Amino acid sequence: MLKRVLAAVAGIASLLGADACSHSTPTSTYSFLSDDHGPTQDNAYVYYNYASTPPGGGVAGPTLPSSPVWFINQYGDPAPVQPTSGSSSCPSGTLWSLGTATTGLCWVAGPGTSGQYDIVLTQTGQAASPYQLACGAEYDLFFGPDNYHTVSTFRNSPTLAAMSALNMGMTFQLRYSNVALRCGASNPWLDQGGAMAAVVLSNATRGQTLFYQLILSSSTGSMSQACTGTAFWFWGPEPGNASVYGVDEYLGTAYGQACATENGPAQTYNLDLLPRLENFITNSPNSGLDKNYSHWTVNGAYWGNAVYGGGTITDEWSNVSLDATL
């Protein structure tokens, strides 16, 4: 799942691992988003139909950011956004936007005087021809810390063995979700839309990468807005690349958290990912995956959506964070 955009995120930073061998007593917090929790900055580097290594894209925002802290990544968009294409579907308080027949992206001032910004993402596979998403194709839209340009904390990540917790925080609101049965008469998974939060792990010792994706919402032709289900390896390893692995699991099943509902209240999550990451590394059915926690570091993170076929989704994100307890 999520194909080359994931490989792109993994390639944004190169990591140096520490030599720890066991978990230490919690003494400090290591913030991977120390440059900007939130976000609290209103600029981002946008990659247009990203299919190569950085920089390969363009810059969007009210001003040209010389050191952008955030990236916005699209892959497989039939009508990729351009720097001058504003969106007409953004809420009030929007500072800048991008939009096409398939995409809406809004950078919105947060409520009150928090100094935070919200990011509203819209994707559809149901645009009119020639921009309708082909059956079997995938369209992804993510945002995350732009550690290729600015954020150095990922390049200096502690190892999993040095952590006693890895906490990811976010506020997520599902504004709209709809799936048209266009491609999946015999397979409902061919029409779907879903939201996820993810971290990317890197293993410099063995040259391996592990994507961990947490599904917050998933709608198909046979189920709506679910966040429960069985975890699965979507790359184990990736076909043609024995060093890249990927696993998906569901928020409600793995963490016992409430699923977001369409037009329902925003849900705020603070999740310790470390036990789940260790579980997948230790119990992976893939014999080639390195089981040594002291070889694994955090290489990146992203939040956003994927749609297939007749899927459409709009959601709002804010208050994102990623912190390790050492």
Phi, psi and omega in degrees: 000145174069004163035230194289336179299329178289317177298326178295315179298319181297328183276359185291330180224148172254138190248150171243121184270149175277178187252022182292151183240345180210164181291139179262166175291133182302123180229339185204168178243132176251115183264119178285341179248038183297333178291334184187090168290138171141269009280157172244002176248149190253032177227158180201149174270127185250126177263126184268114182047055187305119179216017180213179180286156179302156002275323167041031182205212181215174185249138176233156178142172181294331175224163179286111181281120179286333178225074184293137180269340185240150170242155170233126192237125174239142177219131177081013180288121178296338179226073187300141181291155178236164186301334185257006185264095179283159179258139179266001186253018184275152178285170176296150183091002180290129179273318175205159185209161172226145180196149174218193178296339185247347194222141168226132180223121185233129175257110196243136174295131181290168182291152175065216183246032184291337184075009180262162175239148173255151177241122178253124181244134174232134176221145174216143171263003188254022177294159178291156176303139014263017187256009177291136182291129182294145176299132183091347179272159181236138178234121184244146176217114185230156166232157180185177179292131185274072183287352174290318184269321196228307196282115184267350186297328179290326179290341180246026185301138167291162178281162175300326180297333180276352183262146167255349175199153173225099190262123173252129177242151177191155168245128188228131175230125178271105183279322184203140177212128180208141178231120175267132180281082182256323186249337194253047178301323180254349180217100185297341181288349178284346173238110181199162173214136183210159178242147183208159169237146189212153167234153178244126178256147180234144179233097183290333181295316182254358181067038183246157177228138177231120174267127175244115183243128180253116184277119180268332181201139179211125178237134175230188178292345183241354176213157187232127169054039182275148171228028175234149180161181182269132177298150180210149176272116177270339169229121182212059355275183177298135177305127180084357180216093187289355183260357185245126181235156179206139181224140175248143166213172191253138183305310185294319182288315186281327188237356179067025182267156179289139175284144171289147177241150182302128182061014176274183181292155175295142179252131176254127183240143170224106194238133173273106183280341191302312180299325180289319178298315179296321179300315182290324178294315183290318188255017179301136175286356182268107186297338182279347182286127181296128183267359185273112182297332182288353177264353187252133176231169181267122187257341183179174177207153176203159180224145178155208194226162170220138176231151175228147172053242185266022181282145173220136179211141171229129178214166183233135185234144175197173174055039181280145180205158176210113186225137175257137171264126185250000000 
